[in-house]
Amino acid sequence: MSLEDKIATLKTDLLPANRRRAAEDLLRNIDEINHDVIKVLCESLADNDKGVRDVIATNITQLGPVWNDVVCQYVTPFIKSDRIEIRNLVTDILLTIRPTNIFTIAHYFDDPNPDNVKFAIDIAGLIAPPDYLELIFEKIDHSDSNVRCSVVEAIGNIYQNYPDNNFDKALLIERLEVLYWNDEDLKPFIIEALGKIGGEESQNFLISLINNESNFFLRVAAIDGLAICGTEIGVCYKLLDLFESVNDELKILFLKSIFAISFRVGESIELPNQYRYVAQLALMENDPDTYGAGLVALGSNYTKEDVPYLLKVVFRNDSEINQYMIHNLVNSQDPVVIEEFIKQLFVKYDPSDTENLDFLAFISQEATNASPVNIQVLIKSLVKNTIYQKPMYWENIITYCLEISHEITIKELEKMYNISDTSELNYINDILQKFEITF
C-alpha cells in the first residue's frame, strides 16, 4: 500500500480496523514520516473509534524529539474540542513529548472562550519554560476567575519545574501578594504557588498569613505551603513560637511543617517538652507525613506515656517507620519503656494475626547493638507475654528471641517453667519441643 493509500484509508475508510491498520503502517515506517503525515495522524485523534485514537496517541509520542514541536502544532487545535476525551488525550500527548516551542498553545491565551483559555494555560503551566511566565501573567486580569486561578497555578508549576530561572522573583511575589488581598478567588492558588516559588519573600508572606489570615483553611494551606518551600531552620522556630496562639489541630500541622523543613535543611530541632503531647497526637493521624513528623518529634528516648501512641505506628504496617521506631525503642535509656511496650503490644495485637508480623523482624535486627540491660528486659518481656497470651505466632517470637540471645532466651523460658501452672507448662513444653531446648 502506498503512502497516499494509507493516508486515504486512515481518513475515509468506514471500517475502524482498516483505519487502525493504516495508522499503524504510517507510524511504523519512520522514513515516511513528514509534516503531512503528522498532520493527518493528529487530525485522526478525533476518530470516533477509540482503538484508532489509542494507536496514534501511543505511537506519536515515540517519534523522537525532532517531531515534538510539529506534533504540538497539529494537536493544539483540539484545545477547542467539545469532546473532553479528546482534550484529555491531547493533554497526555503534550505532557509526554514536552515540546520546546509552545507558541501554538499560547495562541489560545487570547481565545474568546474562557474555557479554551483556561485549558491552554493549564497545559502551558505544566510544560512551558520560564520564557512564557510574563506572557501567562498578562492574563491575570482576565474577566473569568477560573482563568485567573489557572494563571497563578501555572506560574507556580513553571517555577517548580524550573527553579533556577531569570525571572524577577521578588517582583513576582510582590505582585502575587497584592493580588492575594484583592482577589478572593485567587487566595488558595496564590498560597500554593508561593510554596512552589519559595525564597525568603514567600516564606515571610506565608508566615504572615498564618498569623493574620482569618480563614482557617487558608491558614492550613499556608502551613502546607511553608512545608514545601521552607529552607531556613529559623522558620521552624518561628512556627514553634506560634504554638501558644493556635489550637491542637494547627499545632499538629505546624509540627509536620517544622520537621519537613528541618529534615530538608539537615538540622535537628527539639520539641519543647510541654508540646510532647502534640507529637503523640500526630501519631494518631492517618497521613504518613504527619505521623512520621510526630515520631521524629518524640526524639530517640521514649517514655511510658508514649507507648499507646507508638502502637498506632505498629498497626499501620509502615516498614520504614516501624524500623525507625523500634530502633529507638530497643535502645531506650529507660528499659521500663520496652517492658511497657511489649506488654501493651500483646494486649492490643490480634493473637491470631500471622500475616502482619514484619515489625517483629525489626526487633531482632535492631536489638543487635542494644545494651545488655535492654536485651534482658526485651527478651524477658517477649517470653513472659508469649506464654501468658499464647498468640498463634509464638514460633516467630521465640525465633527472634533466640536470634537476639540464645542464652538469655533459654534462661527466661526456664524461669517461666519454674513458676507456671499446668496449662502454661503444656504451652512451654510445646515451645521447648519445637526448638529442641532442654534445661
C-alpha positions in Angstrom: 0.0 0.0 0.0 1.4 3.4 -1.0 1.7 6.3 1.4 -1.2 8.0 -0.3 -3.3 4.9 0.1 -2.5 4.6 3.8 -3.5 8.3 4.3 -6.7 7.9 2.3 -7.6 4.7 4.3 -7.0 6.5 7.6 -9.1 9.5 6.6 -12.0 7.8 4.8 -12.3 4.0 5.3 -15.5 3.0 7.0 -14.0 0.1 8.9 -12.3 1.0 12.2 -10.0 -2.0 11.8 -8.7 -0.8 8.5 -8.1 2.7 9.9 -6.2 1.3 12.8 -4.0 -0.7 10.5 -3.4 2.3 8.3 -2.4 4.4 11.3 0.0 1.6 12.5 1.5 1.3 9.0 2.1 5.1 8.8 3.7 5.2 12.2 5.8 2.0 11.6 7.9 3.3 8.8 9.9 6.3 10.2 11.3 7.1 6.7 7.8 8.0 5.5 7.1 10.4 8.4 6.8 14.1 7.3 4.7 17.1 8.2 1.7 16.0 6.1 1.7 12.5 7.7 2.0 14.1 11.2 -0.9 16.4 10.3 -3.1 13.5 9.2 -2.3 11.4 12.2 -3.0 14.3 14.6 -6.3 15.1 12.9 -7.3 11.4 13.3 -7.0 11.8 17.0 -10.7 12.8 16.7 -11.6 9.5 15.1 -14.8 8.0 16.6 -13.0 4.7 17.2 -11.1 4.6 20.5 -8.7 2.0 19.1 -7.6 4.4 16.3 -7.1 7.2 18.8 -5.1 5.0 21.1 -2.8 3.6 18.4 -2.0 7.2 17.3 -1.6 8.7 20.7 0.6 5.8 22.0 3.0 5.9 19.0 3.1 9.5 18.1 4.8 10.3 21.3 7.6 7.9 20.4 8.7 9.5 17.1 11.5 11.4 18.8 12.3 15.0 19.7 12.7 16.1 16.1 8.9 15.8 15.7 7.7 17.0 19.1 7.1 20.7 18.0 5.4 19.5 14.8 3.1 17.3 16.8 2.4 20.2 19.2 1.5 22.4 16.2 -1.1 19.9 14.9 -2.7 18.7 18.2 -3.2 22.0 19.9 -6.3 22.9 17.8 -8.1 20.2 19.9 -7.9 22.7 22.8 -11.2 23.9 21.3 -12.8 20.5 21.0 -16.1 19.9 22.7 -15.1 16.3 23.4 -13.4 16.1 26.8 -11.8 12.7 26.0 -10.0 14.3 23.0 -8.9 17.3 25.1 -7.5 14.9 27.8 -5.8 12.8 25.1 -4.1 15.8 23.7 -3.0 16.9 27.2 -1.4 13.5 27.8 0.4 13.7 24.5 1.8 17.2 25.2 2.8 16.2 28.7 4.7 13.2 27.3 6.5 14.9 24.5 7.1 18.3 26.3 7.6 20.4 23.1 10.1 23.3 23.3 8.0 25.5 21.1 4.5 26.0 22.5 3.6 29.1 20.5 0.6 27.3 19.1 -0.7 26.7 22.7 0.0 30.3 23.7 -2.2 31.4 20.7 -5.2 30.2 22.7 -4.4 32.5 25.6 -6.5 35.1 23.7 -9.3 32.9 22.7 -12.8 34.4 23.2 -13.9 31.3 25.0 -12.6 31.4 28.6 -12.7 27.6 28.9 -10.3 27.3 26.0 -8.0 30.0 27.6 -8.0 28.1 30.9 -7.2 24.8 29.2 -4.4 26.3 27.2 -2.9 27.9 30.3 -3.2 24.7 32.3 -1.2 22.8 29.7 1.3 25.6 29.4 1.9 25.7 33.1 2.9 22.0 33.0 5.3 22.1 30.1 6.3 25.8 29.4 9.8 27.1 30.0 10.2 30.3 32.1 10.2 32.4 28.9 6.4 32.2 29.0 6.0 33.4 32.5 5.3 37.0 31.5 3.0 36.0 28.7 1.0 33.9 31.1 0.9 36.5 33.8 -0.6 39.0 31.4 -3.8 37.1 31.7 -4.1 37.7 35.4 -6.7 40.4 34.8 -8.9 38.1 32.7 -12.6 38.6 33.5 -13.1 34.9 34.2 -11.9 33.8 37.7 -11.1 30.3 36.5 -8.7 31.7 34.0 -7.1 33.9 36.7 -6.7 30.9 39.0 -5.1 28.9 36.2 -2.6 31.7 35.6 -1.4 31.6 39.2 -1.3 27.8 39.3 0.7 27.8 36.0 3.2 30.2 37.4 3.8 28.0 40.4 4.2 25.0 38.3 6.7 26.6 36.0 8.7 27.7 39.0 8.6 24.2 40.4 9.8 22.8 37.0 12.5 25.5 36.5 13.5 26.8 40.0 16.7 28.4 38.5 15.2 30.9 36.1 16.0 34.6 35.5 12.5 35.9 36.2 12.3 38.6 38.8 11.1 36.5 41.7 10.9 39.4 44.2 8.7 41.4 41.8 6.5 38.4 41.1 5.9 37.7 44.7 5.1 41.3 45.4 2.5 41.2 42.6 1.1 38.0 44.0 0.8 39.5 47.5 -1.2 42.4 46.2 -3.4 40.1 44.3 -4.0 38.0 47.4 -5.7 40.8 49.2 -7.7 42.0 46.2 -9.0 38.8 44.6 -10.7 36.3 47.0 -10.8 33.6 44.3 -7.1 33.5 43.9 -6.1 33.1 47.6 -5.6 29.3 47.8 -3.9 29.3 44.4 -1.5 32.0 45.4 -0.6 30.2 48.6 0.1 27.0 46.7 2.1 29.0 44.0 4.2 30.7 46.7 5.1 27.3 48.2 6.4 26.2 44.8 8.2 29.5 44.1 9.9 29.6 47.5 12.5 32.0 48.7 12.6 34.3 51.8 9.8 36.6 50.5 7.5 33.6 50.0 8.3 32.2 53.4 7.7 35.6 55.2 4.4 36.1 53.5 3.2 32.6 54.3 4.2 33.1 57.9 2.3 36.4 57.9 -0.8 34.6 56.6 -0.5 32.0 59.4 -0.6 34.9 61.8 -3.2 37.1 60.2 -5.4 35.2 57.8 -8.9 34.8 59.4 -9.9 31.8 57.2 -8.9 28.6 58.9 -8.5 26.6 55.7 -6.3 29.3 54.1 -4.1 29.2 57.2 -3.8 25.5 56.8 -2.9 26.0 53.2 -0.2 28.5 54.2 1.3 25.9 56.7 1.4 23.3 53.9 3.0 25.9 51.5 5.6 26.6 54.1 6.4 22.9 54.5 7.2 22.8 50.8 9.3 26.0 50.5 10.9 26.4 53.9 14.7 26.4 53.7 15.8 28.1 56.9 15.8 26.5 60.4 14.7 29.8 61.7 11.3 29.3 60.1 10.9 26.2 62.4 11.4 28.3 65.5 9.0 31.0 64.2 6.4 28.2 64.0 7.2 27.0 67.4 6.7 30.5 68.8 3.2 30.4 67.4 2.2 27.2 69.2 0.7 29.0 72.2 -1.6 31.0 70.0 -3.2 28.1 68.0 -5.4 25.1 68.7 -4.1 21.5 68.7 -5.2 20.9 65.1 -3.0 23.7 63.9 -0.2 22.6 66.2 -0.1 19.2 64.5 0.1 20.9 61.1 2.9 23.2 62.4 4.7 20.1 63.6 4.6 18.5 60.2 6.0 21.6 58.6 8.6 22.1 61.2 10.1 18.6 60.8 9.7 18.7 57.0 11.8 21.9 56.9 14.4 20.7 59.5 14.8 17.5 57.5 15.3 19.4 54.3 17.9 21.7 55.7 19.7 18.9 57.6 19.3 20.4 61.1 17.7 18.8 64.1 15.2 20.6 66.2 13.9 19.6 69.7 10.3 19.9 70.5 9.8 21.6 73.9 8.6 19.1 76.5 5.3 20.9 77.1 4.3 20.1 73.5 5.3 16.5 73.6 1.6 15.7 73.6 1.3 17.3 70.1 3.8 14.7 68.8 1.7 12.0 70.4 -1.5 13.4 68.7 0.3 13.5 65.4 0.9 9.7 65.7 -2.9 9.3 65.7 -3.2 10.9 62.3 -3.5 8.8 59.1 -1.3 11.0 57.0 2.2 9.4 56.7 4.0 12.8 56.7 2.1 13.8 59.9 2.6 10.6 61.9 6.2 10.5 60.6 6.8 14.0 61.9 5.2 13.0 65.2 7.6 10.1 65.6 10.6 12.2 64.9 9.4 14.9 67.2 9.3 12.4 70.1 13.0 12.1 69.8 15.1 8.9 70.4 14.1 8.5 74.1 10.6 7.4 74.6 8.5 7.4 77.8 5.8 5.1 79.1 3.2 7.7 78.2 4.3 7.4 74.5 3.7 3.7 74.3 -0.1 3.7 73.3 0.8 6.2 70.5 3.8 4.1 69.4 1.5 1.1 69.0 -0.6 3.1 66.5 2.6 3.1 64.4 3.0 -0.6 64.6 -0.6 -1.3 63.4 -0.1 0.8 60.3 2.5 -1.7 58.9 4.7 1.1 57.6 8.0 -0.8 57.5 10.3 2.2 57.3 8.5 4.0 60.2 8.4 0.8 62.2 12.1 0.2 61.9 12.9 3.7 62.9 10.6 3.5 66.0 11.9 0.0 67.1 15.5 1.1 66.8 14.8 3.9 69.2 12.7 1.6 71.4 15.3 -1.1 71.9 18.0 1.5 72.6 15.8 3.4 75.1 17.5 4.9 78.1 14.7 3.6 80.3 14.2 -0.2 79.9 10.8 0.2 81.6 9.5 1.6 78.3 10.5 -1.6 76.5 8.6 -3.7 79.1 5.5 -1.5 78.8 5.6 -1.5 75.0 5.8 -5.4 74.8 3.0 -5.7 77.5 0.6 -3.4 75.6 1.5 -4.9 72.3 0.4 -8.3 73.4 -2.8 -6.9 74.8 -3.8 -5.0 71.7 -2.3 -7.0 68.9 -4.6 -9.7 67.4 -3.2 -13.0 68.8 -4.4 -14.8 65.6 -2.8 -12.4 63.2 0.1 -14.3 61.5 0.3 -12.1 58.4 1.4 -8.7 59.7 4.5 -9.6 61.7 7.2 -7.8 59.7 7.8 -5.4 62.6 8.9 -8.3 64.8 11.8 -9.0 62.5 13.0 -5.4 63.1 13.2 -6.2 66.9 15.7 -8.9 66.1 17.7 -6.7 63.7 17.7 -3.6 65.9 18.4 -5.3 69.2 21.8 -6.5 68.0 23.6 -3.4 69.4 21.3 -2.7 72.3 22.7 -2.6 75.9 22.7 -5.9 77.8 20.1 -4.5 80.2 17.7 -3.6 77.4 18.3 -7.0 75.7 17.5 -8.8 79.0 14.3 -6.8 79.5 13.2 -7.2 75.9 13.6 -11.0 75.8 12.1 -11.4 79.3 9.0 -9.3 78.3 8.6 -11.2 75.0 8.9 -14.6 76.6 6.6 -13.8 79.5 3.9 -12.2 77.4 4.1 -15.0 74.8 3.4 -17.6 77.5 0.6 -15.6 79.2 -1.2 -14.5 76.0 -0.4 -17.6 73.8 -0.5 -16.0 70.4 -0.6 -18.1 67.3 2.7 -16.5 66.1 4.7 -17.7 69.1 7.2 -19.5 66.9 8.1 -16.2 65.3 8.6 -14.5 68.7 10.8 -17.3 70.2 12.8 -17.5 67.0 13.6 -13.8 67.2 14.4 -14.1 70.9 16.8 -16.9 70.2 18.4 -14.8 67.4 18.9 -11.9 69.8 20.4 -14.1 72.6 20.1 -17.8 72.8 21.4 -17.9 76.3 19.0 -15.3 77.8 16.0 -16.8 76.0 16.6 -20.2 77.5 17.1 -18.7 80.9 13.8 -16.8 80.7 12.0 -19.9 79.4 13.4 -21.8 82.4 12.2 -19.1 84.8 8.7 -19.2 83.4 8.8 -23.0 83.5 9.5 -23.0 87.2 6.7 -20.6 88.1 4.0 -21.7 85.7 0.8 -23.7 86.3 -0.2 -26.8 84.4 -1.8 -25.1 81.4 1.2 -22.9 80.9 3.6 -25.7 81.3 2.0 -27.6 78.4 2.4 -24.5 76.3 6.1 -24.1 77.4 6.7 -27.7 76.7 5.5 -27.2 73.1 8.0 -24.4 72.8 10.8 -26.5 74.2 10.0 -29.4 72.0 9.7 -27.2 68.9 13.1 -25.6 69.4 14.7 -28.7 71.0 15.5 -26.9 74.2 16.5 -28.6 77.4 17.3 -27.2 80.8 
